[in-house]
Amino acid sequence: MKIGKLIQQPGGYKAFIPNPFPPKEPFILNPQTQLLHARAVLMLGKLDGITQLLPDLDFFILMYITKEATRSSEIEGTRATIVDVIKSEADIEHRLPEDVERILHYVKAMEYGLERLETLPLSLRFIREIHRMLLANTADAPGKTPGEFRISQNWIGSGSPNTAHFVPPPPSELMR
């Protein structure tokens, strides 16, 4: 099952355009994917069992979110590590990479989003709120519009969309 396709854009590059969601046809998993799914379900069950043994589940979740924030921030070129983030939070070391702030905002936005999901459904408004929380009062904010959807094409990797590793949908496709 394809989730989208690369479509030629006027600028000469191809951007990924997702198929409509939810898909009209049912998911048909091949045998290999079914095995991977079964293994993932098994591992989730093990993780759920382990959480019963943890003395502080909230701390475990916070550390997981921090690790995920650190890894996800790497795509933006962040060089700070999870150890840097922990040192910053504990106020252990004062000469930490500036990138730590980006990760801390990511964690704050994630925590806000998880809490906000209790009162607001997953929606465009929800996404804008999380984006505002992620960028507000950060070094990344100047020149950007926290809480608003982009109006220009972006890309991942390389200096232009023509040589990028990935080009997401153009702004005209975002609302769809």
CNS distance restraints for C-alpha pairs under 8 A (distance, minus, plus):
assign (resid   1 and name CA) (resid  27 and name CA) 7.33 0.50 0.50
assign (resid   1 and name CA) (resid  28 and name CA) 7.43 0.50 0.50
assign (resid   2 and name CA) (resid  19 and name CA) 7.87 0.50 0.50
assign (resid   3 and name CA) (resid  18 and name CA) 5.74 0.50 0.50
assign (resid   3 and name CA) (resid  19 and name CA) 5.51 0.50 0.50
assign (resid   4 and name CA) (resid  16 and name CA) 6.72 0.50 0.50
assign (resid   4 and name CA) (resid  17 and name CA) 5.46 0.50 0.50
assign (resid   4 and name CA) (resid  18 and name CA) 3.88 0.50 0.50
assign (resid   4 and name CA) (resid  19 and name CA) 4.58 0.50 0.50
assign (resid   5 and name CA) (resid  16 and name CA) 5.57 0.50 0.50
assign (resid   5 and name CA) (resid  17 and name CA) 5.50 0.50 0.50
assign (resid   5 and name CA) (resid  18 and name CA) 6.45 0.50 0.50
assign (resid   5 and name CA) (resid  19 and name CA) 7.56 0.50 0.50
assign (resid   6 and name CA) (resid  14 and name CA) 5.50 0.50 0.50
assign (resid   6 and name CA) (resid  15 and name CA) 5.25 0.50 0.50
assign (resid   6 and name CA) (resid  16 and name CA) 4.43 0.50 0.50
assign (resid   6 and name CA) (resid  17 and name CA) 6.12 0.50 0.50
assign (resid   7 and name CA) (resid  14 and name CA) 5.08 0.50 0.50
assign (resid   7 and name CA) (resid  15 and name CA) 5.45 0.50 0.50
assign (resid   7 and name CA) (resid  16 and name CA) 6.34 0.50 0.50
assign (resid   7 and name CA) (resid  17 and name CA) 6.65 0.50 0.50
assign (resid   8 and name CA) (resid  12 and name CA) 6.65 0.50 0.50
assign (resid   8 and name CA) (resid  13 and name CA) 5.85 0.50 0.50
assign (resid   8 and name CA) (resid  14 and name CA) 4.30 0.50 0.50
assign (resid   8 and name CA) (resid  15 and name CA) 6.58 0.50 0.50
assign (resid   9 and name CA) (resid  13 and name CA) 5.53 0.50 0.50
assign (resid   9 and name CA) (resid  14 and name CA) 5.59 0.50 0.50
assign (resid   9 and name CA) (resid  15 and name CA) 6.70 0.50 0.50
assign (resid  12 and name CA) (resid 162 and name CA) 6.77 0.50 0.50
assign (resid  13 and name CA) (resid 161 and name CA) 6.07 0.50 0.50
assign (resid  13 and name CA) (resid 162 and name CA) 4.79 0.50 0.50
assign (resid  14 and name CA) (resid 161 and name CA) 7.96 0.50 0.50
assign (resid  14 and name CA) (resid 162 and name CA) 7.57 0.50 0.50
assign (resid  14 and name CA) (resid 167 and name CA) 6.97 0.50 0.50
assign (resid  15 and name CA) (resid 166 and name CA) 7.56 0.50 0.50
assign (resid  15 and name CA) (resid 167 and name CA) 4.79 0.50 0.50
assign (resid  15 and name CA) (resid 168 and name CA) 5.57 0.50 0.50
assign (resid  15 and name CA) (resid 169 and name CA) 5.57 0.50 0.50
assign (resid  15 and name CA) (resid 170 and name CA) 6.94 0.50 0.50
assign (resid  16 and name CA) (resid 166 and name CA) 7.72 0.50 0.50
assign (resid  16 and name CA) (resid 167 and name CA) 6.07 0.50 0.50
assign (resid  16 and name CA) (resid 168 and name CA) 5.18 0.50 0.50
assign (resid  16 and name CA) (resid 169 and name CA) 5.32 0.50 0.50
assign (resid  17 and name CA) (resid 168 and name CA) 7.24 0.50 0.50
assign (resid  17 and name CA) (resid 169 and name CA) 5.28 0.50 0.50
assign (resid  17 and name CA) (resid 173 and name CA) 7.56 0.50 0.50
assign (resid  18 and name CA) (resid 169 and name CA) 7.72 0.50 0.50
assign (resid  19 and name CA) (resid  23 and name CA) 7.47 0.50 0.50
assign (resid  29 and name CA) (resid  33 and name CA) 5.69 0.50 0.50
assign (resid  29 and name CA) (resid  34 and name CA) 5.86 0.50 0.50
assign (resid  30 and name CA) (resid  34 and name CA) 6.18 0.50 0.50
assign (resid  31 and name CA) (resid  35 and name CA) 6.27 0.50 0.50
assign (resid  32 and name CA) (resid  36 and name CA) 6.36 0.50 0.50
assign (resid  33 and name CA) (resid  37 and name CA) 6.03 0.50 0.50
assign (resid  34 and name CA) (resid  38 and name CA) 6.14 0.50 0.50
assign (resid  35 and name CA) (resid  39 and name CA) 6.19 0.50 0.50
assign (resid  36 and name CA) (resid  40 and name CA) 6.13 0.50 0.50
assign (resid  37 and name CA) (resid  41 and name CA) 6.21 0.50 0.50
assign (resid  38 and name CA) (resid  42 and name CA) 6.21 0.50 0.50
assign (resid  39 and name CA) (resid  43 and name CA) 6.16 0.50 0.50
assign (resid  40 and name CA) (resid  44 and name CA) 6.14 0.50 0.50
assign (resid  41 and name CA) (resid  45 and name CA) 6.23 0.50 0.50
assign (resid  42 and name CA) (resid  46 and name CA) 6.35 0.50 0.50
assign (resid  43 and name CA) (resid  47 and name CA) 6.14 0.50 0.50
assign (resid  44 and name CA) (resid  48 and name CA) 6.07 0.50 0.50
assign (resid  45 and name CA) (resid  49 and name CA) 6.19 0.50 0.50
assign (resid  46 and name CA) (resid  50 and name CA) 6.18 0.50 0.50
assign (resid  47 and name CA) (resid  51 and name CA) 6.26 0.50 0.50
assign (resid  48 and name CA) (resid  52 and name CA) 6.96 0.50 0.50
assign (resid  49 and name CA) (resid  53 and name CA) 7.40 0.50 0.50
assign (resid  50 and name CA) (resid  54 and name CA) 6.79 0.50 0.50
assign (resid  51 and name CA) (resid  57 and name CA) 6.49 0.50 0.50
assign (resid  54 and name CA) (resid  60 and name CA) 7.84 0.50 0.50
assign (resid  56 and name CA) (resid  60 and name CA) 6.51 0.50 0.50
assign (resid  57 and name CA) (resid  61 and name CA) 6.24 0.50 0.50
assign (resid  58 and name CA) (resid  62 and name CA) 6.14 0.50 0.50
assign (resid  59 and name CA) (resid  63 and name CA) 6.17 0.50 0.50
assign (resid  60 and name CA) (resid  64 and name CA) 6.20 0.50 0.50
assign (resid  61 and name CA) (resid  65 and name CA) 6.09 0.50 0.50
assign (resid  62 and name CA) (resid  66 and name CA) 6.08 0.50 0.50
assign (resid  63 and name CA) (resid  67 and name CA) 6.11 0.50 0.50
assign (resid  64 and name CA) (resid  68 and name CA) 6.12 0.50 0.50
assign (resid  65 and name CA) (resid  69 and name CA) 5.96 0.50 0.50
assign (resid  65 and name CA) (resid 107 and name CA) 6.35 0.50 0.50
assign (resid  65 and name CA) (resid 110 and name CA) 7.50 0.50 0.50
assign (resid  66 and name CA) (resid  70 and name CA) 6.11 0.50 0.50
assign (resid  66 and name CA) (resid  82 and name CA) 6.86 0.50 0.50
assign (resid  66 and name CA) (resid  85 and name CA) 7.90 0.50 0.50
assign (resid  66 and name CA) (resid 103 and name CA) 7.48 0.50 0.50
assign (resid  66 and name CA) (resid 104 and name CA) 7.89 0.50 0.50
assign (resid  66 and name CA) (resid 107 and name CA) 5.96 0.50 0.50
assign (resid  67 and name CA) (resid  71 and name CA) 6.24 0.50 0.50
assign (resid  67 and name CA) (resid  82 and name CA) 6.04 0.50 0.50
assign (resid  68 and name CA) (resid  72 and name CA) 5.93 0.50 0.50
assign (resid  69 and name CA) (resid  73 and name CA) 5.92 0.50 0.50
assign (resid  69 and name CA) (resid 103 and name CA) 5.73 0.50 0.50
assign (resid  69 and name CA) (resid 106 and name CA) 5.84 0.50 0.50
assign (resid  69 and name CA) (resid 107 and name CA) 6.17 0.50 0.50
assign (resid  70 and name CA) (resid  74 and name CA) 6.60 0.50 0.50
assign (resid  70 and name CA) (resid  78 and name CA) 7.95 0.50 0.50
assign (resid  70 and name CA) (resid  80 and name CA) 7.33 0.50 0.50
assign (resid  70 and name CA) (resid  81 and name CA) 6.37 0.50 0.50
assign (resid  70 and name CA) (resid  82 and name CA) 6.07 0.50 0.50
assign (resid  70 and name CA) (resid 103 and name CA) 5.83 0.50 0.50
assign (resid  71 and name CA) (resid  75 and name CA) 7.75 0.50 0.50
assign (resid  72 and name CA) (resid  76 and name CA) 7.94 0.50 0.50
assign (resid  73 and name CA) (resid  77 and name CA) 6.91 0.50 0.50
assign (resid  73 and name CA) (resid  78 and name CA) 5.56 0.50 0.50
assign (resid  73 and name CA) (resid 102 and name CA) 7.48 0.50 0.50
assign (resid  73 and name CA) (resid 103 and name CA) 6.59 0.50 0.50
assign (resid  74 and name CA) (resid  78 and name CA) 4.68 0.50 0.50
assign (resid  74 and name CA) (resid  79 and name CA) 6.61 0.50 0.50
assign (resid  75 and name CA) (resid 156 and name CA) 7.88 0.50 0.50
assign (resid  78 and name CA) (resid  99 and name CA) 5.59 0.50 0.50
assign (resid  78 and name CA) (resid 102 and name CA) 7.99 0.50 0.50
assign (resid  79 and name CA) (resid  97 and name CA) 7.54 0.50 0.50
assign (resid  79 and name CA) (resid  99 and name CA) 6.54 0.50 0.50
assign (resid  80 and name CA) (resid  84 and name CA) 6.00 0.50 0.50
assign (resid  80 and name CA) (resid  85 and name CA) 7.40 0.50 0.50
assign (resid  80 and name CA) (resid  97 and name CA) 5.86 0.50 0.50
assign (resid  80 and name CA) (resid  98 and name CA) 7.82 0.50 0.50
assign (resid  80 and name CA) (resid  99 and name CA) 5.51 0.50 0.50
assign (resid  80 and name CA) (resid 100 and name CA) 5.71 0.50 0.50
assign (resid  81 and name CA) (resid  85 and name CA) 6.54 0.50 0.50
assign (resid  81 and name CA) (resid 100 and name CA) 7.86 0.50 0.50
assign (resid  82 and name CA) (resid  86 and name CA) 6.24 0.50 0.50
assign (resid  83 and name CA) (resid  87 and name CA) 6.12 0.50 0.50
assign (resid  84 and name CA) (resid  88 and name CA) 6.12 0.50 0.50
assign (resid  84 and name CA) (resid  96 and name CA) 6.42 0.50 0.50
assign (resid  84 and name CA) (resid  97 and name CA) 7.49 0.50 0.50
assign (resid  84 and name CA) (resid 100 and name CA) 6.73 0.50 0.50
assign (resid  85 and name CA) (resid  89 and name CA) 6.18 0.50 0.50
assign (resid  85 and name CA) (resid 100 and name CA) 5.74 0.50 0.50
assign (resid  85 and name CA) (resid 103 and name CA) 7.36 0.50 0.50
assign (resid  85 and name CA) (resid 104 and name CA) 7.20 0.50 0.50
assign (resid  86 and name CA) (resid  90 and name CA) 6.10 0.50 0.50
assign (resid  87 and name CA) (resid  91 and name CA) 5.79 0.50 0.50
assign (resid  87 and name CA) (resid  92 and name CA) 5.03 0.50 0.50
assign (resid  87 and name CA) (resid  93 and name CA) 5.93 0.50 0.50
assign (resid  88 and name CA) (resid  92 and name CA) 6.41 0.50 0.50
assign (resid  88 and name CA) (resid  93 and name CA) 6.55 0.50 0.50
assign (resid  88 and name CA) (resid  94 and name CA) 7.38 0.50 0.50
assign (resid  88 and name CA) (resid  96 and name CA) 7.29 0.50 0.50
assign (resid  88 and name CA) (resid 100 and name CA) 7.54 0.50 0.50
assign (resid  96 and name CA) (resid 100 and name CA) 7.18 0.50 0.50
assign (resid  98 and name CA) (resid 102 and name CA) 7.92 0.50 0.50
assign (resid  99 and name CA) (resid 103 and name CA) 6.81 0.50 0.50
assign (resid 100 and name CA) (resid 104 and name CA) 6.22 0.50 0.50
assign (resid 101 and name CA) (resid 105 and name CA) 6.21 0.50 0.50
assign (resid 101 and name CA) (resid 138 and name CA) 7.38 0.50 0.50
assign (resid 102 and name CA) (resid 106 and name CA) 6.27 0.50 0.50
assign (resid 102 and name CA) (resid 138 and name CA) 7.21 0.50 0.50
assign (resid 102 and name CA) (resid 140 and name CA) 7.89 0.50 0.50
assign (resid 103 and name CA) (resid 107 and name CA) 6.27 0.50 0.50
assign (resid 104 and name CA) (resid 108 and name CA) 6.16 0.50 0.50
assign (resid 105 and name CA) (resid 109 and name CA) 6.00 0.50 0.50
assign (resid 105 and name CA) (resid 133 and name CA) 7.35 0.50 0.50
assign (resid 105 and name CA) (resid 134 and name CA) 5.33 0.50 0.50
assign (resid 105 and name CA) (resid 135 and name CA) 7.23 0.50 0.50
assign (resid 105 and name CA) (resid 138 and name CA) 7.96 0.50 0.50
assign (resid 106 and name CA) (resid 110 and name CA) 6.13 0.50 0.50
assign (resid 106 and name CA) (resid 134 and name CA) 5.58 0.50 0.50
assign (resid 107 and name CA) (resid 111 and name CA) 6.15 0.50 0.50
assign (resid 108 and name CA) (resid 112 and name CA) 6.09 0.50 0.50
assign (resid 108 and name CA) (resid 133 and name CA) 7.51 0.50 0.50
assign (resid 108 and name CA) (resid 134 and name CA) 7.36 0.50 0.50
assign (resid 109 and name CA) (resid 113 and name CA) 6.00 0.50 0.50
assign (resid 109 and name CA) (resid 130 and name CA) 5.69 0.50 0.50
assign (resid 109 and name CA) (resid 131 and name CA) 7.63 0.50 0.50
assign (resid 109 and name CA) (resid 133 and name CA) 5.32 0.50 0.50
assign (resid 109 and name CA) (resid 134 and name CA) 5.17 0.50 0.50
assign (resid 110 and name CA) (resid 114 and name CA) 6.18 0.50 0.50
assign (resid 110 and name CA) (resid 130 and name CA) 7.56 0.50 0.50
assign (resid 111 and name CA) (resid 115 and name CA) 6.27 0.50 0.50
assign (resid 112 and name CA) (resid 116 and name CA) 5.93 0.50 0.50
assign (resid 112 and name CA) (resid 130 and name CA) 7.36 0.50 0.50
assign (resid 112 and name CA) (resid 133 and name CA) 7.95 0.50 0.50
assign (resid 113 and name CA) (resid 117 and name CA) 6.07 0.50 0.50
assign (resid 113 and name CA) (resid 126 and name CA) 7.86 0.50 0.50
assign (resid 113 and name CA) (resid 130 and name CA) 6.12 0.50 0.50
assign (resid 114 and name CA) (resid 118 and name CA) 7.38 0.50 0.50
assign (resid 115 and name CA) (resid 119 and name CA) 7.96 0.50 0.50
assign (resid 116 and name CA) (resid 120 and name CA) 5.93 0.50 0.50
assign (resid 117 and name CA) (resid 121 and name CA) 5.96 0.50 0.50
assign (resid 117 and name CA) (resid 122 and name CA) 7.02 0.50 0.50
assign (resid 120 and name CA) (resid 126 and name CA) 6.89 0.50 0.50
assign (resid 121 and name CA) (resid 126 and name CA) 7.18 0.50 0.50
assign (resid 122 and name CA) (resid 126 and name CA) 5.89 0.50 0.50
assign (resid 122 and name CA) (resid 127 and name CA) 7.48 0.50 0.50
assign (resid 123 and name CA) (resid 127 and name CA) 6.35 0.50 0.50
assign (resid 124 and name CA) (resid 128 and name CA) 6.21 0.50 0.50
assign (resid 125 and name CA) (resid 129 and name CA) 6.24 0.50 0.50
assign (resid 126 and name CA) (resid 130 and name CA) 6.35 0.50 0.50
assign (resid 127 and name CA) (resid 131 and name CA) 6.17 0.50 0.50
assign (resid 127 and name CA) (resid 147 and name CA) 7.87 0.50 0.50
assign (resid 128 and name CA) (resid 132 and name CA) 6.12 0.50 0.50
assign (resid 128 and name CA) (resid 146 and name CA) 7.75 0.50 0.50
assign (resid 128 and name CA) (resid 147 and name CA) 4.32 0.50 0.50
assign (resid 128 and name CA) (resid 148 and name CA) 5.88 0.50 0.50
assign (resid 128 and name CA) (resid 149 and name CA) 7.29 0.50 0.50
assign (resid 129 and name CA) (resid 133 and name CA) 6.28 0.50 0.50
assign (resid 129 and name CA) (resid 147 and name CA) 5.71 0.50 0.50
assign (resid 130 and name CA) (resid 134 and name CA) 6.07 0.50 0.50
assign (resid 130 and name CA) (resid 147 and name CA) 7.26 0.50 0.50
assign (resid 131 and name CA) (resid 135 and name CA) 6.27 0.50 0.50
assign (resid 131 and name CA) (resid 146 and name CA) 5.88 0.50 0.50
assign (resid 131 and name CA) (resid 147 and name CA) 4.98 0.50 0.50
assign (resid 131 and name CA) (resid 148 and name CA) 7.58 0.50 0.50
assign (resid 132 and name CA) (resid 136 and name CA) 5.60 0.50 0.50
assign (resid 132 and name CA) (resid 146 and name CA) 4.33 0.50 0.50
assign (resid 132 and name CA) (resid 147 and name CA) 3.96 0.50 0.50
assign (resid 132 and name CA) (resid 148 and name CA) 7.63 0.50 0.50
assign (resid 133 and name CA) (resid 146 and name CA) 7.64 0.50 0.50
assign (resid 133 and name CA) (resid 147 and name CA) 7.68 0.50 0.50
assign (resid 134 and name CA) (resid 146 and name CA) 7.73 0.50 0.50
assign (resid 135 and name CA) (resid 140 and name CA) 6.43 0.50 0.50
assign (resid 135 and name CA) (resid 141 and name CA) 5.44 0.50 0.50
assign (resid 135 and name CA) (resid 146 and name CA) 5.58 0.50 0.50
assign (resid 136 and name CA) (resid 141 and name CA) 6.28 0.50 0.50
assign (resid 136 and name CA) (resid 146 and name CA) 6.20 0.50 0.50
assign (resid 137 and name CA) (resid 141 and name CA) 6.51 0.50 0.50
assign (resid 140 and name CA) (resid 144 and name CA) 7.50 0.50 0.50
assign (resid 141 and name CA) (resid 145 and name CA) 7.08 0.50 0.50
assign (resid 141 and name CA) (resid 146 and name CA) 6.82 0.50 0.50
assign (resid 145 and name CA) (resid 149 and name CA) 7.75 0.50 0.50
assign (resid 145 and name CA) (resid 150 and name CA) 7.74 0.50 0.50
assign (resid 149 and name CA) (resid 174 and name CA) 7.98 0.50 0.50
assign (resid 150 and name CA) (resid 171 and name CA) 6.43 0.50 0.50
assign (resid 151 and name CA) (resid 171 and name CA) 5.45 0.50 0.50
assign (resid 152 and name CA) (resid 170 and name CA) 7.29 0.50 0.50
assign (resid 152 and name CA) (resid 171 and name CA) 6.10 0.50 0.50
assign (resid 153 and name CA) (resid 168 and name CA) 7.90 0.50 0.50
assign (resid 153 and name CA) (resid 169 and name CA) 7.81 0.50 0.50
assign (resid 153 and name CA) (resid 170 and name CA) 5.42 0.50 0.50
assign (resid 153 and name CA) (resid 171 and name CA) 6.39 0.50 0.50
assign (resid 154 and name CA) (resid 161 and name CA) 7.36 0.50 0.50
assign (resid 154 and name CA) (resid 167 and name CA) 6.71 0.50 0.50
assign (resid 154 and name CA) (resid 168 and name CA) 7.02 0.50 0.50
assign (resid 154 and name CA) (resid 170 and name CA) 7.86 0.50 0.50
assign (resid 155 and name CA) (resid 160 and name CA) 7.38 0.50 0.50
assign (resid 155 and name CA) (resid 161 and name CA) 5.71 0.50 0.50
assign (resid 155 and name CA) (resid 164 and name CA) 6.23 0.50 0.50
assign (resid 155 and name CA) (resid 165 and name CA) 7.67 0.50 0.50
assign (resid 155 and name CA) (resid 166 and name CA) 5.89 0.50 0.50
assign (resid 155 and name CA) (resid 167 and name CA) 4.50 0.50 0.50
assign (resid 155 and name CA) (resid 168 and name CA) 6.36 0.50 0.50
assign (resid 156 and name CA) (resid 161 and name CA) 7.93 0.50 0.50
assign (resid 156 and name CA) (resid 164 and name CA) 5.78 0.50 0.50
assign (resid 156 and name CA) (resid 165 and name CA) 5.77 0.50 0.50
assign (resid 156 and name CA) (resid 166 and name CA) 5.24 0.50 0.50
assign (resid 156 and name CA) (resid 167 and name CA) 6.40 0.50 0.50
assign (resid 157 and name CA) (resid 163 and name CA) 7.94 0.50 0.50
assign (resid 157 and name CA) (resid 164 and name CA) 4.96 0.50 0.50
assign (resid 157 and name CA) (resid 165 and name CA) 5.27 0.50 0.50
assign (resid 157 and name CA) (resid 166 and name CA) 7.10 0.50 0.50
assign (resid 158 and name CA) (resid 163 and name CA) 5.97 0.50 0.50
assign (resid 158 and name CA) (resid 164 and name CA) 4.89 0.50 0.50
assign (resid 158 and name CA) (resid 165 and name CA) 7.09 0.50 0.50
assign (resid 159 and name CA) (resid 163 and name CA) 7.17 0.50 0.50
assign (resid 159 and name CA) (resid 164 and name CA) 7.09 0.50 0.50
assign (resid 160 and name CA) (resid 164 and name CA) 6.01 0.50 0.50
assign (resid 161 and name CA) (resid 166 and name CA) 7.81 0.50 0.50
assign (resid 161 and name CA) (resid 167 and name CA) 6.26 0.50 0.50
assign (resid 169 and name CA) (resid 173 and name CA) 5.92 0.50 0.50
assign (resid 169 and name CA) (resid 174 and name CA) 6.69 0.50 0.50
assign (resid 170 and name CA) (resid 174 and name CA) 6.89 0.50 0.50
